[in-house]
Amino acid sequence: MLVRFFKKPSMHFILLGMLLFVGDRWYNQAEDIRVVAYPDQLEIAELSKQWLMTTGRKPGQADLQRMVRYELDQRILLQEALRLNIHYYDTVVRQRLLRDMRFMGDSEGQTDEQLLEQAYAMELHINDTVVKRRMMQAMESLFRSPGERVQPNDEQLSAIYTERLEEFTLPETRKVSHVFISRDRHAEQTEQRARGLFNSFSKDNVDLLTGRSSTDPFLSGLDFSHLSQRQLSRHFGDLFSEQVFKCEHSGWCGPIESPYGWHLVWTHETQGARPQSQEAVDKKLRYYFKRAEGDKALESKMNSLRDLYQVQGDPAQTAQKNDGSEGNES
């Protein structure tokens, strides 16, 4: 009986109509429209303020465009995190929301899940700055991961090594000792005493051991082994270290002034700048490769997402629409 019913031509027509209706609804389903808001004037002013505080200068038009683009990208990342429900699964987000709820009080006797349910209902996950930053970072990490999993070959590592050779070059170092003449002890006679000692040391070919008998105590010590100019600056200041690295031979050099007084410097030896081997910096090379590939993967994903999002309030888009409207009216 049922078989005869489905064999009727009228039933075939009804079934065909139903299939066409379902297929049309599936094929022509509404597109997934994603929207992100363009920063308003107050937000742009705050971005400009942050730029000024960071760089010490007002941002130019190109700077503002980069800042707005970065802000839009961050908002897209946040929207994508919400679409993937990161706030429900990320441990850091959940712990932050629980902390917020307990800080607000009235949490006694409630389980973590109950508190989280209330936090989501109050939309704390889109109002807490720390939570939003965490979700955006989580999305960045997710989008970077395909690139960061790529393994470099020897040629790629060698190319990075060559490109960054200056960074991998160890600076010139010097092993030095000094005789210290303290400003606190000798006051106005400090420089005069230093020059007198230096002339005496030079005239009589005084060696370091003998010269040491004339030194005043120095808190950081009298011997410094193979320090770079920057490292020496930490003890004596930039002007002192610059002059020490101008000493052209072993033996006495000076007198050289520092914030503490005057110094007669004995240069033991100098080791010139030298590049580290590629093997010695292998971990750094792999890190730079991983970071670069991660950047590429992230930018590729962001390019795809930017095409999916409509930017509400974008002045450029508004101007284009207005131009189009005027053209149609004419």
Helices and strands as residue ranges (DSSP letters): H 2-6, H 9-27, E 34-37, H 41-55, H 61-83, H 86-89, H 91-104, H 112-121, G 124-126, H 129-148, H 154-163, E 169-170, E 173-182, H 183-186, G 187-189, H 190-204, H 208-211, G 212-214, E 223-228, H 229-236, H 238-244, E 251-258, E 261-271, E 274-275, G 279-281, H 282-308, E 309-312, H 315-329
